[in-house]
Amino acid sequence: MNAADLAAKLADQNSLSKDQAKSLVDGLVKEILEAVSSGEEVSLPGFGKFKVKESAAREGRHPSTGEVLKIAASRKLSFTPAKAVKDRLKTA
């Protein structure tokens, strides 16, 4: 499923036009991105939590040559599913 498919389903379920539903989906994604970019955790009850995890700089090795490489620090988006999601996936 992609954003257009999701918007189409939301439009059908909520008596909205596809354009209105697409705007809502795009707005939701934008707000989640802005919140996590500023360090906030976004919690959607019954679905899960989005948050940014910091990864420290470290050394790694090139798998072919064994050469030592420096891996820069980075920020990664993580998602932790809610218990309801985990339970639903177990029974699916």
Backbone torsions as a table, in degrees:
resi	resn	phi	psi	omega
1	MET	NA	137.1	176.0
2	ASN	-115.6	-177.7	-175.7
3	ALA	-61.0	-38.2	179.7
4	ALA	-66.1	-40.5	177.6
5	ASP	-63.5	-43.9	179.1
6	LEU	-62.0	-44.0	179.2
7	ALA	-62.7	-40.1	179.5
8	ALA	-63.3	-42.3	178.0
9	LYS	-65.1	-43.1	178.3
10	LEU	-63.3	-38.6	179.1
11	ALA	-62.3	-45.9	179.8
12	ASP	-64.0	-41.2	-175.7
13	GLN	-75.7	-22.5	-172.5
14	ASN	-123.0	18.3	179.0
15	SER	52.6	46.9	178.0
16	LEU	-114.3	160.3	170.8
17	SER	-76.0	160.1	178.8
18	LYS	-63.5	-34.2	178.4
19	ASP	-66.0	-41.2	177.7
20	GLN	-63.6	-44.1	-179.5
21	ALA	-65.7	-40.6	178.2
22	LYS	-62.7	-39.5	177.8
23	SER	-63.1	-39.9	177.8
24	LEU	-66.0	-43.5	178.8
25	VAL	-62.8	-46.9	179.2
26	ASP	-61.8	-40.0	178.6
27	GLY	-64.7	-40.3	178.5
28	LEU	-62.3	-47.3	179.3
29	VAL	-62.3	-42.6	179.7
30	LYS	-61.7	-45.1	-179.2
31	GLU	-66.3	-39.0	176.8
32	ILE	-63.1	-45.8	-179.9
33	LEU	-61.5	-43.7	179.2
34	GLU	-64.0	-40.9	-178.6
35	ALA	-66.0	-48.6	-178.0
36	VAL	-70.3	-29.4	177.4
37	SER	-64.3	-31.2	179.8
38	SER	-91.1	7.8	175.4
39	GLY	95.4	0.7	179.1
40	GLU	-79.0	153.2	172.1
41	GLU	-96.7	134.0	178.7
42	VAL	-106.9	118.6	-178.2
43	SER	-112.9	123.9	176.0
44	LEU	-114.1	99.1	-176.2
45	PRO	-53.1	133.9	-178.8
46	GLY	85.3	-8.9	179.7
47	PHE	-119.9	-56.8	178.5
48	GLY	156.5	-169.7	-177.4
49	LYS	-125.6	138.6	172.4
50	PHE	-108.5	134.5	173.6
51	LYS	-155.5	162.0	-179.9
52	VAL	-98.5	132.9	175.8
53	LYS	-110.9	136.8	178.6
54	GLU	-87.8	135.2	176.5
55	SER	-114.6	121.2	-178.0
56	ALA	-71.4	156.8	174.5
57	ALA	-64.6	146.6	-178.5
58	ARG	-155.9	173.4	176.7
59	GLU	-104.2	142.8	176.4
60	GLY	-133.1	-178.0	179.2
61	ARG	-128.3	141.0	175.4
62	HIS	-69.6	127.3	-174.4
63	PRO	-63.5	-30.1	-178.0
64	SER	-84.5	-42.9	-172.7
65	THR	-102.3	-18.4	-176.4
66	GLY	79.4	2.2	-179.8
67	GLU	-62.8	138.2	179.0
68	VAL	-75.5	131.1	179.7
69	LEU	-121.8	148.2	174.5
70	LYS	-95.2	125.8	178.1
71	ILE	-104.1	122.1	-175.7
72	ALA	-69.9	155.1	174.2
73	ALA	-64.0	150.7	-179.6
74	SER	-151.4	169.3	175.9
75	ARG	-118.4	133.2	-178.0
76	LYS	-125.8	140.1	176.4
77	LEU	-82.8	129.4	176.9
78	SER	-120.4	151.8	178.1
79	PHE	-127.6	129.1	175.7
80	THR	-114.9	114.2	-178.4
81	PRO	-69.7	149.1	176.8
82	ALA	-73.5	162.3	-179.9
83	LYS	-57.0	-39.4	-179.8
84	ALA	-61.0	-37.6	178.4
85	VAL	-68.7	-45.2	178.4
86	LYS	-59.0	-44.8	-179.8
87	ASP	-64.0	-40.9	-179.8
88	ARG	-64.3	-37.7	-179.7
89	LEU	-70.3	-30.2	178.5
90	LYS	-66.8	-34.8	-175.4
91	THR	-92.1	-10.7	-177.1
92	ALA	-75.6	NA	NA
